[in-house]
């Protein structure tokens, strides 16, 4: 693998931390790290910057710039802060970038990297969910390459890489999260602490809660539609509690190809980082005798309505998925802060999307951000009305 210039957006999150781990496994000297970014965890941001010998470290919070400068004192690593600094860092010449900022905040910096024709390792769902048509058009216009990092999409990417046969169906697997067997009454009373307790994966709080509600799978459905040009009628979700099969692809001859591996995000990250090569990684090897069995079940869309909401947004087209994503972020904030209950998140999203005109597909990123802001405003009003 040739030495490449790389950056990591969102280095302090679970994906970013695993990316640092993979880089150190493969050898820091094989890469020239340009920029690393984070938000509130200044100690982790400064640590990553020093471990990778980055040129610049950026915190999204301008109020934390002094703390970052202090943490990097004497290292020679540049410190910066704020949204504009994030974009400037992403614009620095690179070959490869990990886009792992959670939420719509990751869209503008990722687009900045796209516009220099870089390879984009995409772990940010919102780039495709909120701005799919615009984002993909920018990828094509600037000759950038898109490599999915979500374990499900990365699995599909690996499965279809050498296939020329049209896809008949995609099957995204879902662990079911910590509430897979809970009743509606139990879920209504669930706390954020309970929702974070994912049975198989070690992830950040927001992603873990999204797994518990299956909003993560809803967003992945929309992503898969854009990444693999598949309609919602050919896209299925199957609950697989062991999280050993990460996705499956079905073809017209009845064949189904499955990607299996350990529940370790370093596999997908390493594949994206070393592509088109496949790196050696110190992850657990599957012992099929020890596994003994793999279980599957259909998802319950009554208890987990985000799956239905995603399908409806895909069928509606236009800005519906953008509205869904924006409302979901506000709903997640509301649940974490205790303003609304666990089941209220899906109700908020459904009501918000239903109240807005999805219109045609966005043609510019400004249209996307305008729609995003409108949906957030309506979602906040929903919470305020219930609290009144």
Buried (B, 14 or more C-beta within 10 A) or exposed (E): EEEBBBBBBBBBBBBBBBBBBBBEBBEBEBBBBBBBBBBEBBEBBBBBBBBBBBBBBBBBBEEBBEBBBEBBEEBEBBBBBBBEBBBBBBBBEBBBBBBBBBBBBBBBBBBBBBBBBBBBBBBBBBBBBBBBBBBBBBBEEBEBBBBBBBBBBBBBBBBBEEEEEEBBBBBBBBBBBBBBEBEEEEBEEBEBEBBBEBBBBEBBBBBBBBBBBBBBBBBBBBBBBBBBEBEBEBBBBBBBBBBBBBBBBBBEEEEEBBBEBBBBBBBBBBBBBBBEEEBEBEBEEEEEEEEEEBEEEEBBBEBBBBBBBBBBBBEBEBBBBBBBBBBBBBBBBBBBEEBBBBBBBBBBBBEBBEBBEBBEBBEEBEBBBBBBEBBBEBBBEBBEEBEE
